[in-house]
Amino acid sequence: AMRDPARAAHLRAVLGENGRLEAFWYFDWHGDVVEVGIGLRPDLTGGGLGESFLRAQLEYASQHWNPVTFRLFVASWNERAIRLYERLGFHEVARETRRFELVGDHEFIRMERAA
């Protein structure tokens, strides 16, 4: 089945007031599930910005695609991110190991919440 190109996975840059990249949002659709991901510039982590960016991303996704469920994947070692996602209502639904050519196997947690 061909994917609607307008609904293909995509990235959106989040720029600061000075035009510098602060974060990116990743989106992908699977029926009524929107998969989200976020990347934050390393020097901006730990100050609560990730939470505001993620809240804004979920709001953006709700307005654009009206999903039933949000899904994300997080490395199982990333405790700070996992706590953030749990605070925003996500819960673990599965674990899977992904193999990366340069760094080997890493365990990821699939987390979901109602949209």
trRosetta pair geometry for C-beta under 8 A, 3 or more apart (Angstrom, degrees):
i j d omega theta_ij theta_ji phi_ij phi_ji
3 7 6.5 -127 172 80 91 93
3 8 5.6 99 123 -88 129 80
4 7 4.2 51 78 21 105 108
4 8 7.4 -146 92 -38 53 69
5 8 5.3 -18 -151 -18 45 118
7 29 5.2 -52 175 35 106 143
9 26 7.0 7 -177 -177 102 88
9 27 6.5 -177 -147 93 60 54
9 28 3.8 -14 -100 -95 101 94
9 29 7.7 -160 -77 11 62 65
9 35 7.9 -27 -112 70 107 113
10 26 7.8 -175 97 -147 31 53
10 27 5.9 -6 57 56 70 95
11 24 5.2 -7 -170 179 109 122
11 25 6.8 150 -158 79 55 52
11 26 5.5 -24 -100 -98 76 67
11 27 7.9 172 -87 18 29 73
12 24 6.7 157 77 -161 43 69
12 25 4.6 -6 55 55 96 104
12 27 7.5 30 -5 -4 103 111
12 60 7.9 -108 53 144 160 159
13 21 5.7 -76 -160 -121 113 97
13 23 7.9 145 -165 86 49 47
13 24 5.5 -38 -106 -105 50 84
14 21 7.5 88 69 -159 54 62
14 22 5.3 -69 106 67 93 94
14 23 4.1 -3 53 64 125 89
14 24 6.5 -165 9 -88 85 28
14 25 6.5 85 -38 -21 108 93
14 53 6.2 133 104 -135 178 114
15 19 5.5 -11 180 -146 128 35
15 20 6.7 142 -156 68 78 28
15 21 6.1 -53 -103 -97 69 42
15 22 6.4 126 -143 6 19 92
16 19 7.0 -49 70 21 69 16
16 20 5.0 -8 40 59 113 83
16 21 7.8 21 1 92 87 4
16 22 4.6 105 -47 -47 93 121
21 24 7.3 -5 -169 -55 113 89
21 41 6.5 138 111 -67 80 118
22 40 7.2 -19 154 -149 69 68
22 41 5.5 -88 -153 0 40 119
22 44 6.0 63 -162 -42 87 170
22 49 7.4 -103 167 169 120 143
22 53 7.8 -156 118 -90 109 135
23 38 6.2 -5 -180 -174 119 93
23 39 6.0 164 -160 86 67 55
23 40 4.8 -19 -104 -105 101 58
23 41 6.6 -102 -68 -11 55 76
23 44 7.4 -100 -59 81 93 147
23 49 7.5 -168 -49 140 132 113
23 50 7.9 153 -109 -108 140 59
23 53 5.0 -5 79 -143 173 155
24 38 7.2 169 83 -153 51 49
24 39 4.7 9 46 50 92 104
25 36 7.1 -41 -166 -157 90 92
25 37 7.4 137 -168 78 45 55
25 38 5.9 -17 -108 -103 59 75
25 53 7.6 -158 -72 169 95 99
25 57 4.7 174 -122 -118 126 118
25 60 7.3 14 -178 66 172 147
26 35 7.8 -36 119 118 94 88
26 36 6.7 131 79 -168 69 43
26 37 3.6 -7 55 59 120 103
26 38 7.1 -143 18 -64 82 32
26 39 7.5 65 -22 -12 106 96
27 34 6.2 -28 -156 -172 95 102
27 35 7.0 133 -163 78 42 62
27 36 6.1 -10 -102 -105 64 64
27 37 7.9 -150 -59 27 31 74
27 61 6.3 174 -117 -102 122 108
28 34 7.4 151 76 -162 40 55
28 35 4.3 -12 61 57 92 113
29 33 7.2 142 -161 83 50 58
29 34 5.8 -26 -102 -106 69 67
29 35 7.4 -149 -70 17 20 81
29 65 6.5 -146 -101 -151 121 151
29 67 7.7 -152 -128 -90 87 117
30 33 4.5 -15 67 65 92 108
30 35 6.5 53 -2 -24 106 107
30 71 7.7 -14 35 30 123 142
32 67 5.5 136 172 -153 60 66
32 68 4.0 33 144 9 121 109
32 69 6.6 83 115 19 84 84
33 67 6.1 70 -137 -162 16 125
33 68 7.0 -50 -73 60 54 85
33 69 4.6 -25 -110 75 82 103
33 70 7.5 144 -161 -106 70 14
33 71 5.3 22 179 -8 117 120
33 112 7.8 -52 -138 -129 116 118
34 61 4.8 162 128 -177 159 129
34 65 5.4 122 -75 84 131 144
34 67 4.0 -126 -7 -46 101 155
34 69 7.6 174 28 89 61 54
34 70 5.8 -27 72 -111 86 65
34 71 7.3 174 87 26 37 78
34 115 7.0 77 30 -95 108 135
35 70 7.8 124 -108 -168 25 56
35 71 4.7 -39 -103 76 73 98
35 72 6.6 136 -163 -88 69 45
35 73 7.8 9 -163 -11 113 92
36 54 7.7 113 135 -147 136 83
36 57 5.7 125 -160 139 134 126
36 58 6.8 -64 -51 -83 171 69
36 61 6.2 -89 -78 -49 121 156
36 70 5.8 -14 5 -163 118 104
36 71 7.3 147 18 71 69 45
36 72 5.3 -43 71 -81 75 102
37 72 6.1 144 -84 -140 60 95
37 73 7.2 -19 -92 45 109 80
38 50 6.8 132 115 -153 138 84
38 53 5.9 133 -159 119 140 117
38 54 5.5 -102 -21 -86 160 84
38 57 6.0 -135 -80 -24 116 162
40 44 5.3 -121 169 83 103 107
40 45 5.3 124 100 -77 128 82
40 49 6.4 134 -143 98 133 111
40 50 5.2 -75 -48 -89 152 90
40 53 6.7 164 -90 35 104 159
41 44 4.6 68 69 8 89 113
41 45 7.8 -151 88 -31 46 78
42 45 6.0 -39 -158 -1 41 115
44 47 6.5 -87 -178 33 57 119
44 49 5.2 -47 162 53 107 154
45 49 7.6 -108 -103 53 29 105
45 50 6.5 33 -129 -44 70 121
45 80 7.7 84 174 117 114 150
46 80 7.4 -43 -91 -164 73 154
48 51 5.5 -45 -167 31 62 114
48 52 6.7 55 142 -15 80 101
49 52 5.8 -60 -152 41 41 105
49 53 5.9 38 153 -19 74 108
50 53 5.8 -58 -145 40 29 110
50 54 6.1 26 158 -18 66 109
50 81 7.4 -104 167 -111 154 76
50 84 5.8 -36 111 -138 121 164
51 54 5.9 -56 -143 38 28 107
51 55 6.2 30 157 -19 64 105
51 84 5.7 -139 -81 -150 85 110
51 87 7.3 -36 -117 90 121 133
51 88 7.2 179 -141 -59 85 117
52 55 5.7 -50 -144 36 32 112
52 56 6.3 32 155 -18 63 107
53 56 5.8 -59 -151 39 30 111
53 57 6.3 33 151 -24 65 106
54 57 5.4 -50 -145 33 35 114
54 58 6.4 34 156 -18 66 101
54 84 6.9 121 16 151 157 120
54 85 7.8 -119 -173 -93 161 67
54 88 6.3 -98 119 -59 128 168
55 58 6.0 -54 -149 35 30 108
55 59 6.4 31 152 -18 63 108
55 88 7.0 -149 -79 -120 77 127
56 59 5.6 -55 -149 38 32 114
56 60 6.2 37 152 -23 66 106
57 60 5.6 -53 -148 35 32 114
57 61 6.3 29 154 -17 66 106
58 61 5.7 -53 -146 38 32 111
58 62 6.3 37 153 -23 64 104
58 70 6.2 -24 -125 -94 102 157
58 88 7.4 176 -25 174 155 133
58 115 7.6 -170 -169 -142 97 75
59 62 5.7 -52 -149 33 30 113
59 63 6.5 25 156 -16 63 107
60 63 6.0 -61 -152 37 28 108
60 64 6.2 10 159 -7 65 115
61 64 6.1 -66 -141 45 28 102
61 65 5.8 -36 -177 35 68 109
61 67 6.5 -19 148 7 105 120
61 70 7.0 100 98 -104 149 107
61 115 7.5 -109 111 -140 108 119
62 65 7.5 -85 -123 56 12 68
62 66 6.6 54 -171 -96 53 40
62 67 7.1 -95 -103 32 54 79
62 115 5.9 162 -100 173 92 106
63 66 7.9 2 -160 -59 8 68
66 115 7.7 126 180 121 34 145
67 70 6.5 113 93 -68 138 61
67 115 4.4 150 88 -61 85 163
68 114 7.2 -57 165 -146 60 71
68 115 5.8 157 148 21 10 116
69 112 5.5 -6 -177 -168 113 114
69 113 7.3 157 -155 81 69 32
69 114 6.4 -59 -104 -115 62 38
69 115 5.8 -118 -72 -26 9 96
70 90 7.4 -84 96 -93 108 100
70 112 6.6 159 85 -153 54 60
70 113 5.4 -8 57 59 101 81
70 114 7.7 32 16 110 84 12
70 115 5.2 122 -32 -87 86 81
71 110 6.6 -13 -167 -171 103 95
71 111 7.2 153 -155 83 53 48
71 112 4.9 -19 -100 -98 73 88
72 85 6.5 -135 68 -125 136 137
72 90 6.6 -39 37 -127 111 154
72 110 7.7 162 85 -153 37 52
72 111 5.4 -17 63 62 84 95
72 112 7.8 165 20 -82 62 44
73 108 4.8 13 -177 172 105 129
73 109 7.0 157 -154 76 56 44
73 110 5.7 -27 -98 -98 78 62
73 111 7.5 165 -92 18 27 77
74 78 5.3 -115 173 64 100 126
74 81 5.1 -168 -148 113 133 125
74 82 5.8 169 112 -76 149 75
74 85 6.4 -140 -29 -13 151 152
74 108 6.6 148 72 -157 28 79
74 109 5.4 -22 63 57 83 95
74 111 6.5 8 10 0 110 122
75 78 4.5 91 67 -13 90 109
75 81 7.8 74 46 52 77 139
75 106 5.7 -43 -129 167 103 124
75 107 7.3 97 -160 80 61 56
75 108 5.9 -53 -97 -102 41 70
75 109 7.8 37 129 12 8 83
76 82 7.9 39 -146 -65 40 138
76 95 6.8 32 -77 -136 128 115
76 106 7.7 179 21 170 88 77
76 107 4.2 -12 4 99 133 105
76 108 6.6 -148 -32 -105 81 16
76 109 5.3 110 -90 -32 77 99
77 106 7.9 -81 5 -156 110 100
77 107 7.9 109 -25 59 79 92
78 81 4.2 1 139 30 117 117
78 82 6.1 137 96 -24 74 88
79 82 5.5 -55 -144 37 34 113
79 83 6.3 37 158 -21 67 102
80 83 6.0 -53 -153 33 29 111
80 84 6.7 31 149 -19 62 105
81 84 5.5 -54 -153 35 36 114
81 85 6.3 32 153 -18 69 105
82 85 5.8 -55 -147 38 32 108
82 86 6.3 32 154 -18 66 106
82 109 6.9 45 -108 54 114 149
82 111 7.8 166 -133 -58 74 147
83 86 5.8 -55 -146 38 30 110
83 87 6.3 36 153 -24 64 105
84 87 5.6 -56 -152 32 30 114
84 88 6.6 14 154 -7 64 108
85 88 5.8 -64 -150 45 33 103
85 90 4.0 -42 163 51 95 136
85 111 5.3 68 149 113 142 164
86 89 7.7 124 -174 -11 30 7
86 90 6.1 -86 -81 67 36 76
86 91 7.0 70 -119 -90 78 56
86 111 8.0 -103 -69 -146 64 143
88 113 7.2 -139 119 4 79 166
89 113 4.3 96 118 -143 95 148
89 114 7.5 -70 148 43 131 74
90 111 4.0 54 165 154 119 121
90 112 6.5 148 -146 71 82 11
90 113 4.6 -96 -91 -32 53 113
91 111 6.2 165 76 -151 19 86
91 112 6.9 -36 58 61 69 61
91 113 6.7 110 7 -79 74 81
92 95 7.4 3 -170 -56 118 84
92 109 5.2 -60 -121 -172 103 116
92 110 7.2 97 -156 74 60 53
92 111 5.6 -48 -90 -96 44 79
93 110 5.2 -60 64 101 91 98
93 111 6.6 141 6 -120 86 26
93 112 5.1 14 -19 12 138 110
94 109 7.6 157 86 -159 45 51
94 110 4.3 9 58 42 90 120
95 107 5.9 2 -177 -175 110 105
95 108 6.9 162 -155 84 61 44
95 109 5.5 -29 -101 -102 78 61
95 110 7.2 -152 -78 11 27 79
96 107 7.4 161 86 -152 29 61
96 108 5.6 -19 65 61 78 93
96 110 6.8 43 3 -28 105 107
97 105 5.1 1 -178 -168 115 110
97 106 7.0 157 -153 78 67 30
97 107 5.3 -39 -95 -95 73 64
97 108 7.5 152 -104 15 22 76
98 105 7.2 153 79 -149 35 59
98 106 5.8 -21 61 63 84 83
98 108 5.7 26 -3 -7 112 123
99 104 6.9 -58 -145 -177 72 36
99 105 5.3 -32 -98 -91 70 69
100 103 4.7 8 86 50 123 87
100 104 6.5 -2 58 48 78 21
100 105 7.7 167 19 -85 72 20
100 106 6.5 16 -1 3 114 111
103 106 6.9 19 111 -42 113 115
